[in-house]
Amino acid sequence: MRFHTRKWIKPEDLNPNGTLFGGRLLEWIDEEAALYAIIQLENRRVVTKFMSEINFRSSAKKGDIVEIGIHVVGFGKTSLTLSCEVRNKMTRETIITIDKIIMVNIGYDGKPLAHGKTKIEFVKDRLKTEEE
């Protein structure tokens, strides 16, 4: 799993118990999954279709740094299926896991659109010139 994004837990991210609010964490995960899918599918029009069971395994508190990891599970005709793990950057303790997040590629009409992708592509590979 590749960990792409780090978040610093601030007072506005806390619930009444003084720990990271789960809704805030899910917001960050949804945004990270969308950004990942947009880059992979080369289309800004991507939506979240499904998230499987969300397993909260530990918590985080103010001042902690968490990192969000995304892994590609598979490519569908119009979709990209991901898994996610969020962990504490310093302790490496897992905070949450999500086995399946389905992101759907859509066209200008808002309907699913085939993307033609079958494997992970890295931006650096797309930028190679003919001379290389």
Phi and psi in degrees as GROMACS dihedral restraints (atoms count N, CA, C in turn):
[ dihedral_restraints ]
;  ai    aj    ak    al  type     phi  dphi    fc
    3     4     5     6     1   -99.2    20    10
    4     5     6     7     1   129.5    20    10
    6     7     8     9     1   -98.5    20    10
    7     8     9    10     1   113.1    20    10
    9    10    11    12     1   -98.8    20    10
   10    11    12    13     1   -35.1    20    10
   12    13    14    15     1  -126.5    20    10
   13    14    15    16     1   142.7    20    10
   15    16    17    18     1  -118.3    20    10
   16    17    18    19     1   143.5    20    10
   18    19    20    21     1  -129.7    20    10
   19    20    21    22     1   138.8    20    10
   21    22    23    24     1   -98.5    20    10
   22    23    24    25     1   124.8    20    10
   24    25    26    27     1   -76.6    20    10
   25    26    27    28     1   118.5    20    10
   27    28    29    30     1  -112.1    20    10
   28    29    30    31     1   166.8    20    10
   30    31    32    33     1   -53.2    20    10
   31    32    33    34     1   -37.5    20    10
   33    34    35    36     1   -70.7    20    10
   34    35    36    37     1    -8.7    20    10
   36    37    38    39     1   -93.2    20    10
   37    38    39    40     1    -1.0    20    10
   39    40    41    42     1   -94.0    20    10
   40    41    42    43     1   152.0    20    10
   42    43    44    45     1   -92.7    20    10
   43    44    45    46     1   178.9    20    10
   45    46    47    48     1   -60.9    20    10
   46    47    48    49     1   -16.8    20    10
   48    49    50    51     1   -85.0    20    10
   49    50    51    52     1    -4.0    20    10
   51    52    53    54     1    82.9    20    10
   52    53    54    55     1    14.0    20    10
   54    55    56    57     1  -117.6    20    10
   55    56    57    58     1   169.2    20    10
   57    58    59    60     1   -57.4    20    10
   58    59    60    61     1   126.2    20    10
   60    61    62    63     1   -69.3    20    10
   61    62    63    64     1   124.5    20    10
   63    64    65    66     1   -58.0    20    10
   64    65    66    67     1   -36.7    20    10
   66    67    68    69     1   -63.1    20    10
   67    68    69    70     1   -36.9    20    10
   69    70    71    72     1   -65.2    20    10
   70    71    72    73     1   -44.1    20    10
   72    73    74    75     1   -62.5    20    10
   73    74    75    76     1   -41.9    20    10
   75    76    77    78     1   -65.1    20    10
   76    77    78    79     1   -34.8    20    10
   78    79    80    81     1   -60.9    20    10
   79    80    81    82     1   -45.9    20    10
   81    82    83    84     1   -63.5    20    10
   82    83    84    85     1   -41.5    20    10
   84    85    86    87     1   -63.7    20    10
   85    86    87    88     1   -45.4    20    10
   87    88    89    90     1   -61.0    20    10
   88    89    90    91     1   -42.0    20    10
   90    91    92    93     1   -65.4    20    10
   91    92    93    94     1   -43.3    20    10
   93    94    95    96     1   -63.3    20    10
   94    95    96    97     1   -42.6    20    10
   96    97    98    99     1   -63.4    20    10
   97    98    99   100     1   -41.7    20    10
   99   100   101   102     1   -63.3    20    10
  100   101   102   103     1   -46.7    20    10
  102   103   104   105     1   -61.2    20    10
  103   104   105   106     1   -42.3    20    10
  105   106   107   108     1   -61.5    20    10
  106   107   108   109     1   -46.5    20    10
  108   109   110   111     1   -65.4    20    10
  109   110   111   112     1   -41.1    20    10
  111   112   113   114     1   -58.2    20    10
  112   113   114   115     1   -44.5    20    10
  114   115   116   117     1   -68.6    20    10
  115   116   117   118     1   -44.3    20    10
  117   118   119   120     1   -65.8    20    10
  118   119   120   121     1   -43.0    20    10
  120   121   122   123     1   -90.9    20    10
  121   122   123   124     1    -4.6    20    10
  123   124   125   126     1    53.7    20    10
  124   125   126   127     1    45.4    20    10
  126   127   128   129     1  -149.1    20    10
  127   128   129   130     1   128.4    20    10
  129   130   131   132     1   -75.6    20    10
  130   131   132   133     1   -11.2    20    10
  132   133   134   135     1   -99.9    20    10
  133   134   135   136     1    86.4    20    10
  135   136   137   138     1  -132.2    20    10
  136   137   138   139     1   137.8    20    10
  138   139   140   141     1  -127.8    20    10
  139   140   141   142     1   155.0    20    10
  141   142   143   144     1   -82.1    20    10
  142   143   144   145     1   124.9    20    10
  144   145   146   147     1   -99.6    20    10
  145   146   147   148     1   -37.4    20    10
  147   148   149   150     1  -156.0    20    10
  148   149   150   151     1   143.1    20    10
  150   151   152   153     1  -130.0    20    10
  151   152   153   154     1   128.8    20    10
  153   154   155   156     1   -75.4    20    10
  154   155   156   157     1  -170.9    20    10
  156   157   158   159     1   -50.7    20    10
  157   158   159   160     1   135.2    20    10
  159   160   161   162     1  -102.9    20    10
  160   161   162   163     1   122.5    20    10
  162   163   164   165     1  -110.2    20    10
  163   164   165   166     1   101.5    20    10
  165   166   167   168     1   -79.4    20    10
  166   167   168   169     1   117.2    20    10
  168   169   170   171     1  -106.1    20    10
  169   170   171   172     1   -27.6    20    10
  171   172   173   174     1  -156.2    20    10
  172   173   174   175     1  -176.6    20    10
  174   175   176   177     1  -124.2    20    10
  175   176   177   178     1   179.0    20    10
  177   178   179   180     1  -137.1    20    10
  178   179   180   181     1   156.3    20    10
  180   181   182   183     1  -127.5    20    10
  181   182   183   184     1   171.8    20    10
  183   184   185   186     1   -52.5    20    10
  184   185   186   187     1   133.4    20    10
  186   187   188   189     1    94.4    20    10
  187   188   189   190     1   -19.4    20    10
  189   190   191   192     1   -67.9    20    10
  190   191   192   193     1   154.0    20    10
  192   193   194   195     1  -113.8    20    10
  193   194   195   196     1   125.1    20    10
  195   196   197   198     1  -111.8    20    10
  196   197   198   199     1   152.8    20    10
  198   199   200   201     1  -125.5    20    10
  199   200   201   202     1   142.6    20    10
  201   202   203   204     1  -107.1    20    10
  202   203   204   205     1   123.6    20    10
  204   205   206   207     1  -109.8    20    10
  205   206   207   208     1   138.7    20    10
  207   208   209   210     1  -125.4    20    10
  208   209   210   211     1   139.7    20    10
  210   211   212   213     1  -134.5    20    10
  211   212   213   214     1   135.5    20    10
  213   214   215   216     1   -79.2    20    10
  214   215   216   217     1   124.2    20    10
  216   217   218   219     1   -90.6    20    10
  217   218   219   220     1   -39.7    20    10
  219   220   221   222     1  -178.8    20    10
  220   221   222   223     1   165.2    20    10
  222   223   224   225     1  -110.7    20    10
  223   224   225   226     1   131.9    20    10
  225   226   227   228     1  -103.7    20    10
  226   227   228   229     1  -176.1    20    10
  228   229   230   231     1   -63.5    20    10
  229   230   231   232     1   -43.1    20    10
  231   232   233   234     1  -119.9    20    10
  232   233   234   235     1     1.0    20    10
  234   235   236   237     1  -126.0    20    10
  235   236   237   238     1   167.9    20    10
  237   238   239   240     1  -134.2    20    10
  238   239   240   241     1   124.1    20    10
  240   241   242   243     1  -103.2    20    10
  241   242   243   244     1   129.3    20    10
  243   244   245   246     1  -122.9    20    10
  244   245   246   247     1   161.8    20    10
  246   247   248   249     1  -123.0    20    10
  247   248   249   250     1   162.9    20    10
  249   250   251   252     1  -143.1    20    10
  250   251   252   253     1   144.0    20    10
  252   253   254   255     1  -137.1    20    10
  253   254   255   256     1   135.9    20    10
  255   256   257   258     1  -116.7    20    10
  256   257   258   259     1   132.8    20    10
  258   259   260   261     1  -136.2    20    10
  259   260   261   262     1   159.9    20    10
  261   262   263   264     1   -73.5    20    10
  262   263   264   265     1   124.3    20    10
  264   265   266   267     1   -61.5    20    10
  265   266   267   268     1   -38.5    20    10
  267   268   269   270     1   -81.1    20    10
  268   269   270   271     1   -42.5    20    10
  270   271   272   273     1   -94.5    20    10
  271   272   273   274     1   -15.8    20    10
  273   274   275   276     1    67.1    20    10
  274   275   276   277     1     9.4    20    10
  276   277   278   279     1   -71.1    20    10
  277   278   279   280     1   131.8    20    10
  279   280   281   282     1   -71.4    20    10
  280   281   282   283     1   131.5    20    10
  282   283   284   285     1   -97.6    20    10
  283   284   285   286     1   -42.7    20    10
  285   286   287   288     1  -151.4    20    10
  286   287   288   289     1   148.5    20    10
  288   289   290   291     1  -131.7    20    10
  289   290   291   292     1   145.6    20    10
  291   292   293   294     1  -134.8    20    10
  292   293   294   295     1   118.4    20    10
  294   295   296   297     1   -72.6    20    10
  295   296   297   298     1   -32.1    20    10
  297   298   299   300     1  -145.4    20    10
  298   299   300   301     1   122.9    20    10
  300   301   302   303     1  -125.7    20    10
  301   302   303   304     1   120.9    20    10
  303   304   305   306     1  -104.3    20    10
  304   305   306   307     1   120.7    20    10
  306   307   308   309     1  -108.3    20    10
  307   308   309   310     1   135.3    20    10
  309   310   311   312     1  -114.0    20    10
  310   311   312   313     1   132.3    20    10
  312   313   314   315     1   -79.1    20    10
  313   314   315   316     1   128.5    20    10
  315   316   317   318     1  -126.0    20    10
  316   317   318   319     1   156.6    20    10
  318   319   320   321     1   -91.9    20    10
  319   320   321   322     1  -176.6    20    10
  321   322   323   324     1   -63.3    20    10
  322   323   324   325     1   -22.8    20    10
  324   325   326   327     1   -83.4    20    10
  325   326   327   328     1    -1.3    20    10
  327   328   329   330     1    83.7    20    10
  328   329   330   331     1     5.4    20    10
  330   331   332   333     1  -101.3    20    10
  331   332   333   334     1   152.3    20    10
  333   334   335   336     1   -53.4    20    10
  334   335   336   337     1   139.3    20    10
  336   337   338   339     1  -129.6    20    10
  337   338   339   340     1   128.2    20    10
  339   340   341   342     1   -58.7    20    10
  340   341   342   343     1   137.5    20    10
  342   343   344   345     1  -106.3    20    10
  343   344   345   346     1   -17.5    20    10
  345   346   347   348     1    74.6    20    10
  346   347   348   349     1     7.8    20    10
  348   349   350   351     1   -92.6    20    10
  349   350   351   352     1   146.1    20    10
  351   352   353   354     1  -132.4    20    10
  352   353   354   355     1    -8.6    20    10
  354   355   356   357     1  -151.7    20    10
  355   356   357   358     1   163.9    20    10
  357   358   359   360     1   -66.2    20    10
  358   359   360   361     1   135.3    20    10
  360   361   362   363     1  -122.4    20    10
  361   362   363   364     1   143.2    20    10
  363   364   365   366     1  -104.1    20    10
  364   365   366   367     1   138.7    20    10
  366   367   368   369     1   -55.6    20    10
  367   368   369   370     1   -39.8    20    10
  369   370   371   372     1   -59.1    20    10
  370   371   372   373     1   -31.9    20    10
  372   373   374   375     1   -75.4    20    10
  373   374   375   376     1   -29.7    20    10
  375   376   377   378     1   -72.2    20    10
  376   377   378   379     1   -23.8    20    10
  378   379   380   381     1   -90.9    20    10
  379   380   381   382     1    -1.9    20    10
  381   382   383   384     1   -63.9    20    10
  382   383   384   385     1   142.8    20    10
  384   385   386   387     1   -93.9    20    10
  385   386   387   388     1   169.7    20    10
  387   388   389   390     1   -62.2    20    10
  388   389   390   391     1   -27.6    20    10
  390   391   392   393     1   -72.8    20    10
  391   392   393   394     1   -19.8    20    10
